[in-house]
Amino acid sequence: MNFEADKNFAIRMDHENPLKGFRDKFHLPQNEQGEPLIYLCGNSLGLQPRQAQTYVQQELDDWAKLGVEGHFQAKNPWMPYHEFLTLPMAEVVGAMPEEVVVMNSLTTNLHLMMVSFYRPTNTKFKILMEYNAFPSDRYAVVSQIKFHGFDPKDALIELYPREGESALRTEDILRKIDEEGDQIALIMIGSINYYTGQAFDLKSITEAGHKKSCVVGFDHAHAAGNLDLGLHDNGADFGVWCSYKYLNSGPGGLSGAFVHARHANNPDLPRFSGWWGHDKETRFKMRPDFVPMAGAEGWQLSNPPILPMATLRASLEIFQHAGIARLRTASLKLTSYLEYLLKQIQSTRIELITPEDPQQRGCQLSIRVKGADKGLFGTIGRKGVIADWREPDVIRIAPVPLYNTFEEQYRFAEILRESL
């Protein structure tokens, strides 16, 4: 598509946008004059759905009126409440409903998955991940390596880009798997790198890993609700993600977990067990022996927190109406327009480090600031832009198609130009 660096063009694109009505379903941060700020930080914390307060209030009202009976008599009974989220979450990530569960926090779920899927031996014990993974992922991986009695210096393989480049090349990842796969027990990569915004080829990585008998898992924290992930078809063994970024569940919102259907009833998989993962038909018989539910639900530990689930339910209903495929199509256009505008600035002080290929990114664009000048970030903030700074030198911008507009991208580019 041919873009124009013109405000009227941006307004016209917004008018023609088939998803334009979804913006009204969110609360927009405002300045002191009551005008919406330019919120481009959905990759860090998504905006609040307007229905979230109503959904939470419903559960508070039922708790007040019913007490413990709310587990069965609430308008949305609490006993099966997590099941209300299963189908819409499965649709978002491209999985079968039995492959998905909402529970816990992201790093907790990552640890639970590695308990089951990182089973090192004396000869096949290494973990492969990208060099600048989100710190919590690296902490979790290193701690699991140490827990099994190995030295991270020997057991952790980190993928580095070529000299002078910011993104990893798919062929380099596949070559590393081929070269060292006989010693790799687990491939654990963020499907979108939090810093560069690079999206990885999940299917190719999974196939290469399985060819070498490696278990393959991904952290989809920056991809769930952003990409059309197709988790079942891409075939990885497991995946985890948070829900407070693109999935708009609120600060510290619950996590999702994916376990591929081929592992649904594998009795040889060890796991850390809790009573909510027990067969629900006999759960309340309080038997001493654990009988896991089939599929991802069998990894649950404790009864679910209803109030955080209520906010996530409000958001997932929006995703069901919008459809992840339509959102991805809109995202490609919106992000490409922002990329076009940034390239028009032609400043030597900034450079884009996110891949230009739209298939290798979501809606995030990472702007490297020469000299790590955080003053530029402060300036655009004072002019009404809510973005995200990541050390040492990157401003992360995420035009989210559910609530961001083309006109906002035009205004942001103008503010950035002026600030430079």
Wavefront OBJ file of the C-alpha trace (Angstrom):
o trace
v 0.000 0.000 0.000
v 1.194 3.520 -0.767
v 1.242 5.670 2.376
v 1.282 9.450 2.701
v 2.906 11.507 5.459
v -0.179 13.648 5.736
v -2.688 14.105 8.544
v -5.666 13.939 6.192
v -4.418 10.596 4.884
v -4.258 9.249 8.442
v -7.769 10.504 9.186
v -9.057 8.845 6.021
v -7.397 5.546 6.999
v -9.097 5.697 10.389
v -12.448 6.367 8.761
v -12.012 3.292 6.518
v -10.772 1.043 9.331
v -13.289 -1.814 9.844
v -12.171 -2.163 13.486
v -12.499 1.516 14.397
v -15.390 0.944 16.828
v -13.308 -1.167 19.189
v -11.395 1.854 20.483
v -14.557 2.952 22.284
v -14.501 -0.260 24.330
v -11.436 0.923 26.296
v -10.649 3.651 28.805
v -8.050 6.000 27.300
v -5.526 7.788 29.578
v -6.049 11.556 29.465
v -4.113 14.723 30.182
v -5.199 17.412 32.645
v -7.447 18.959 29.994
v -9.317 15.677 29.544
v -7.791 14.975 26.129
v -6.619 11.430 25.276
v -2.876 10.937 25.496
v -1.092 9.041 22.721
v -0.872 5.648 24.394
v 1.643 3.456 22.564
v 2.554 1.159 25.447
v 0.212 -1.795 25.020
v 3.244 -4.068 24.786
v 3.865 -3.277 28.465
v 0.346 -2.828 29.859
v -2.836 -2.940 27.811
v -5.656 -0.488 28.406
v -8.622 -1.249 30.623
v -11.720 -2.593 28.857
v -14.755 -0.542 29.835
v -16.595 -3.719 30.784
v -13.891 -4.837 33.217
v -15.301 -2.876 36.155
v -18.792 -4.212 35.511
v -17.539 -7.800 35.413
v -15.534 -7.405 38.612
v -18.442 -5.679 40.346
v -20.695 -8.605 39.467
v -18.402 -10.991 41.320
v -18.086 -8.619 44.285
v -21.877 -8.347 44.460
v -22.303 -12.115 44.314
v -19.648 -12.573 46.997
v -21.469 -10.055 49.219
v -24.876 -11.687 48.694
v -23.938 -15.340 48.523
v -20.670 -15.876 50.364
v -19.306 -19.351 49.704
v -22.451 -20.311 47.785
v -21.174 -18.125 44.983
v -19.099 -21.090 43.865
v -22.339 -22.628 42.609
v -25.029 -19.934 42.643
v -23.246 -16.821 41.365
v -24.422 -15.449 38.046
v -21.116 -16.779 36.716
v -20.418 -19.689 39.112
v -16.880 -19.608 40.494
v -16.302 -23.358 40.439
v -16.028 -23.539 36.633
v -15.079 -19.867 36.139
v -11.710 -20.567 34.527
v -13.542 -22.591 31.878
v -15.299 -19.402 30.696
v -11.864 -18.232 29.504
v -10.688 -21.409 27.825
v -12.346 -21.207 24.412
v -11.731 -17.486 23.772
v -8.104 -17.834 24.902
v -7.642 -20.883 22.676
v -8.982 -18.856 19.742
v -6.534 -16.039 20.455
v -3.475 -18.329 20.442
v -4.649 -20.817 17.809
v -4.972 -23.890 19.990
v -7.503 -26.595 20.822
v -9.458 -25.757 24.000
v -8.013 -28.751 25.847
v -4.501 -27.441 25.128
v -4.994 -24.146 27.003
v -5.502 -23.093 30.598
v -5.447 -19.711 32.366
v -3.660 -19.869 35.726
v -0.901 -18.423 37.901
v 1.678 -15.887 36.740
v 3.953 -16.148 33.723
v 7.205 -17.212 35.365
v 5.357 -19.634 37.645
v 3.893 -21.318 34.580
v 7.299 -21.356 32.899
v 8.746 -23.180 35.882
v 5.832 -25.646 35.915
v 6.377 -26.382 32.239
v 10.123 -26.873 32.685
v 9.502 -29.268 35.567
v 7.643 -31.428 33.075
v 9.554 -30.793 29.857
v 13.172 -30.085 30.839
v 14.403 -33.595 31.587
v 18.180 -33.407 31.153
v 20.534 -36.374 30.945
v 24.310 -36.494 31.210
v 24.605 -36.178 27.434
v 21.502 -34.126 26.521
v 21.201 -31.348 29.072
v 21.556 -27.965 27.350
v 18.944 -25.235 26.925
v 18.929 -22.954 23.886
v 17.499 -19.429 24.106
v 18.047 -15.997 22.574
v 20.872 -13.894 24.017
v 18.735 -10.930 25.184
v 15.669 -12.773 26.400
v 13.451 -11.067 28.934
v 15.415 -11.277 32.207
v 12.784 -13.286 34.075
v 12.972 -16.018 31.422
v 16.726 -16.190 31.748
v 16.528 -16.271 35.540
v 14.054 -19.147 35.367
v 16.107 -21.112 32.842
v 19.376 -20.677 34.756
v 17.728 -21.692 38.020
v 16.319 -24.840 36.416
v 19.755 -25.732 35.055
v 21.284 -25.319 38.511
v 18.426 -27.248 40.129
v 19.337 -30.243 37.977
v 22.977 -29.994 39.011
v 24.467 -28.501 35.851
v 26.623 -25.419 35.348
v 24.927 -22.706 33.247
v 28.305 -21.959 31.664
v 28.126 -25.404 30.094
v 24.386 -25.909 29.784
v 23.076 -22.555 28.522
v 23.421 -21.769 24.812
v 22.526 -18.220 23.845
v 21.824 -17.155 20.275
v 23.601 -13.962 19.213
v 22.950 -11.950 16.048
v 25.685 -11.473 13.511
v 28.122 -8.645 14.090
v 26.569 -5.298 13.226
v 23.023 -6.704 13.259
v 20.283 -6.467 15.896
v 18.000 -9.323 14.880
v 18.695 -13.030 14.651
v 18.564 -14.762 11.302
v 16.344 -17.826 11.084
v 19.018 -19.767 9.209
v 21.482 -19.122 12.035
v 19.018 -20.431 14.626
v 18.359 -23.568 12.613
v 22.077 -24.099 12.023
v 22.768 -23.888 15.758
v 20.041 -26.443 16.465
v 21.486 -28.765 13.835
v 25.034 -28.381 15.167
v 24.313 -28.785 18.881
v 20.916 -30.468 18.925
v 22.278 -33.787 20.142
v 23.145 -32.054 23.430
v 20.102 -29.752 23.612
v 17.335 -30.973 25.899
v 15.129 -27.871 25.586
v 14.701 -24.987 23.165
v 13.120 -22.101 25.081
v 12.740 -18.877 23.092
v 10.501 -15.822 23.377
v 8.314 -15.925 20.272
v 8.710 -12.128 20.071
v 11.837 -10.656 21.587
v 10.808 -7.988 24.082
v 13.694 -5.642 23.180
v 13.987 -5.751 19.395
v 10.384 -6.715 18.639
v 11.566 -9.548 16.389
v 9.063 -12.368 15.846
v 10.590 -15.805 15.312
v 9.580 -18.570 12.904
v 7.898 -20.892 15.398
v 7.180 -23.710 12.979
v 10.689 -23.916 11.520
v 12.320 -23.778 14.957
v 9.954 -26.442 16.301
v 10.525 -28.774 13.373
v 14.296 -28.364 13.610
v 14.210 -29.034 17.334
v 12.026 -32.104 17.066
v 14.264 -33.481 14.337
v 17.034 -33.500 16.950
v 14.699 -34.906 19.668
v 14.674 -31.597 21.560
v 11.650 -30.409 23.521
v 10.493 -27.017 22.216
v 8.720 -24.318 24.207
v 8.078 -20.606 23.714
v 7.303 -17.602 25.876
v 4.508 -15.760 24.062
v 4.324 -12.807 26.460
v 4.775 -10.281 23.638
v 2.926 -12.349 21.044
v -0.373 -13.453 22.581
v -3.045 -11.078 21.328
v -0.490 -9.605 18.914
v 0.259 -12.366 16.397
v -1.927 -15.071 14.907
v 0.154 -17.728 16.666
v -1.354 -21.022 15.489
v 0.121 -22.887 18.449
v -1.439 -26.263 17.703
v -0.418 -26.339 14.047
v 3.069 -24.976 14.713
v 3.554 -27.944 16.992
v 5.693 -26.769 19.923
v 5.433 -28.887 23.046
v 4.418 -26.062 25.360
v 4.016 -22.323 25.619
v 3.358 -19.699 28.283
v 2.271 -16.056 28.192
v 1.031 -13.234 30.371
v -2.286 -11.489 29.777
v -1.651 -7.906 30.892
v 0.034 -6.688 27.710
v -1.932 -7.090 24.489
v -4.625 -9.101 26.303
v -5.571 -6.182 28.578
v -6.242 -8.072 31.823
v -4.776 -5.423 34.119
v -1.498 -5.040 36.029
v -0.110 -8.409 37.097
v -2.933 -10.236 35.304
v -3.062 -13.998 35.040
v -0.959 -16.127 32.728
v -1.858 -18.644 30.068
v -0.275 -22.012 29.392
v -0.356 -24.274 26.350
v 0.428 -27.986 26.349
v 0.209 -29.672 22.966
v -2.499 -32.317 22.640
v 0.058 -35.092 22.091
v 1.020 -34.700 25.749
v -2.555 -34.570 27.032
v -2.558 -37.949 28.736
v 1.122 -38.831 28.980
v 1.574 -40.586 32.344
v 5.366 -40.405 32.054
v 5.452 -36.608 32.298
v 6.402 -35.541 35.824
v 4.714 -32.445 37.166
v 4.264 -30.381 40.296
v 0.678 -31.123 41.251
v -2.088 -29.232 43.025
v -5.678 -30.059 43.789
v -7.246 -27.908 41.051
v -5.436 -30.006 38.472
v -7.061 -33.155 39.888
v -9.885 -34.857 37.995
v -12.812 -32.555 38.686
v -15.276 -35.438 38.948
v -13.533 -36.702 42.083
v -11.731 -33.552 43.270
v -13.976 -33.023 46.281
v -13.785 -36.626 47.416
v -10.421 -35.553 48.866
v -8.584 -38.696 47.845
v -4.851 -38.915 48.631
v -3.705 -39.907 45.135
v -3.474 -37.284 42.393
v -5.363 -38.027 39.169
v -4.619 -35.264 36.656
v -7.254 -33.792 34.402
v -6.632 -34.367 30.724
v -4.858 -31.639 28.803
v -3.438 -28.359 30.060
v -5.927 -28.157 32.946
v -3.996 -30.954 34.640
v -1.182 -28.508 35.420
v -3.398 -26.295 37.598
v -2.428 -25.945 41.237
v -4.961 -23.915 43.204
v -8.538 -22.759 42.760
v -8.592 -19.788 40.412
v -8.660 -16.113 41.493
v -12.038 -14.925 40.267
v -11.521 -11.140 40.260
v -8.472 -11.164 37.928
v -10.282 -13.659 35.729
v -13.232 -11.290 35.475
v -11.091 -8.517 33.972
v -9.536 -10.967 31.506
v -12.970 -12.251 30.541
v -14.022 -8.707 29.649
v -11.045 -8.381 27.315
v -11.331 -11.820 25.727
v -14.922 -11.067 24.739
v -13.589 -8.131 22.730
v -11.085 -10.419 21.022
v -13.848 -12.849 20.151
v -15.788 -10.073 18.427
v -12.761 -8.647 16.628
v -11.082 -11.949 15.693
v -7.328 -12.450 15.902
v -6.972 -12.802 12.120
v -8.657 -9.428 11.510
v -6.580 -7.847 14.258
v -3.374 -9.155 12.715
v -4.358 -7.753 9.306
v -5.093 -4.364 10.860
v -1.850 -4.504 12.847
v 0.252 -5.085 9.746
v -1.181 -1.973 8.114
v -0.998 0.237 11.206
v 2.577 -0.771 12.066
v 3.746 -0.398 8.480
v 2.323 3.114 8.431
v 4.239 4.034 11.579
v 7.401 2.539 10.106
v 6.880 4.642 6.950
v 6.480 7.820 9.013
v 9.590 7.128 11.085
v 11.662 6.592 7.974
v 10.552 9.990 6.689
v 12.262 11.636 9.666
v 15.731 10.597 8.463
v 17.552 11.474 11.662
v 21.028 10.175 12.486
v 20.059 10.118 16.184
v 17.654 7.196 15.862
v 17.409 3.882 14.034
v 14.817 1.115 13.888
v 16.147 -2.228 15.086
v 12.933 -4.195 14.529
v 12.993 -6.301 11.323
v 11.524 -4.595 8.264
v 9.845 -7.827 7.146
v 6.275 -7.575 8.532
v 6.221 -11.343 9.052
v 9.129 -11.027 11.482
v 7.437 -8.612 13.856
v 4.192 -7.853 15.614
v 2.966 -4.321 16.232
v 6.033 -3.231 18.211
v 8.740 -1.061 16.673
v 11.918 -0.550 18.678
v 13.707 2.762 18.135
v 17.360 2.773 19.143
v 18.518 6.196 20.343
v 22.149 6.951 19.572
v 24.164 7.657 22.675
v 21.424 6.124 24.852
v 19.921 9.592 25.254
v 16.953 9.041 27.579
v 16.262 12.772 27.416
v 14.480 12.193 24.106
v 12.110 9.758 25.816
v 11.387 12.331 28.494
v 10.665 14.991 25.897
v 8.086 12.974 23.969
v 6.484 12.030 27.285
v 6.030 15.660 28.234
v 4.378 16.223 24.852
v 1.689 13.633 25.496
v 3.166 10.294 24.390
v 3.093 7.257 26.692
v 5.779 4.908 25.388
v 8.315 2.570 26.976
v 12.062 2.977 27.550
v 14.218 -0.136 27.806
v 17.822 0.059 28.868
v 20.250 0.809 27.508
v 19.009 2.709 24.473
v 15.584 1.755 23.089
v 12.177 3.429 22.954
v 9.526 0.790 22.340
v 6.412 1.860 20.448
v 3.391 -0.418 20.007
v 0.449 0.724 17.855
v -2.251 -1.707 19.050
v -5.020 -2.154 16.460
v -7.775 -2.532 19.067
v -7.445 1.016 20.348
v -4.715 2.963 18.506
v -5.357 5.034 15.384
v -3.511 6.095 12.254
v -3.872 9.714 13.288
v -2.085 8.924 16.552
v 0.816 7.455 14.590
v 0.991 10.637 12.521
v 0.918 12.819 15.650
v 3.568 10.697 17.359
v 5.877 10.935 14.352
v 5.486 14.704 14.316
v 6.216 14.929 18.054
v 9.287 12.767 17.617
v 10.481 14.882 14.688
v 10.071 18.074 16.711
v 11.786 16.524 19.741
v 14.787 15.446 17.679
l 1 2 3 4 5 6 7 8 9 10 11 12 13 14 15 16 17 18 19 20 21 22 23 24 25 26 27 28 29 30 31 32 33 34 35 36 37 38 39 40 41 42 43 44 45 46 47 48 49 50 51 52 53 54 55 56 57 58 59 60 61 62 63 64 65 66 67 68 69 70 71 72 73 74 75 76 77 78 79 80 81 82 83 84 85 86 87 88 89 90 91 92 93 94 95 96 97 98 99 100 101 102 103 104 105 106 107 108 109 110 111 112 113 114 115 116 117 118 119 120 121 122 123 124 125 126 127 128 129 130 131 132 133 134 135 136 137 138 139 140 141 142 143 144 145 146 147 148 149 150 151 152 153 154 155 156 157 158 159 160 161 162 163 164 165 166 167 168 169 170 171 172 173 174 175 176 177 178 179 180 181 182 183 184 185 186 187 188 189 190 191 192 193 194 195 196 197 198 199 200 201 202 203 204 205 206 207 208 209 210 211 212 213 214 215 216 217 218 219 220 221 222 223 224 225 226 227 228 229 230 231 232 233 234 235 236 237 238 239 240 241 242 243 244 245 246 247 248 249 250 251 252 253 254 255 256 257 258 259 260 261 262 263 264 265 266 267 268 269 270 271 272 273 274 275 276 277 278 279 280 281 282 283 284 285 286 287 288 289 290 291 292 293 294 295 296 297 298 299 300 301 302 303 304 305 306 307 308 309 310 311 312 313 314 315 316 317 318 319 320 321 322 323 324 325 326 327 328 329 330 331 332 333 334 335 336 337 338 339 340 341 342 343 344 345 346 347 348 349 350 351 352 353 354 355 356 357 358 359 360 361 362 363 364 365 366 367 368 369 370 371 372 373 374 375 376 377 378 379 380 381 382 383 384 385 386 387 388 389 390 391 392 393 394 395 396 397 398 399 400 401 402 403 404 405 406 407 408 409 410 411 412 413 414 415 416 417 418 419 420
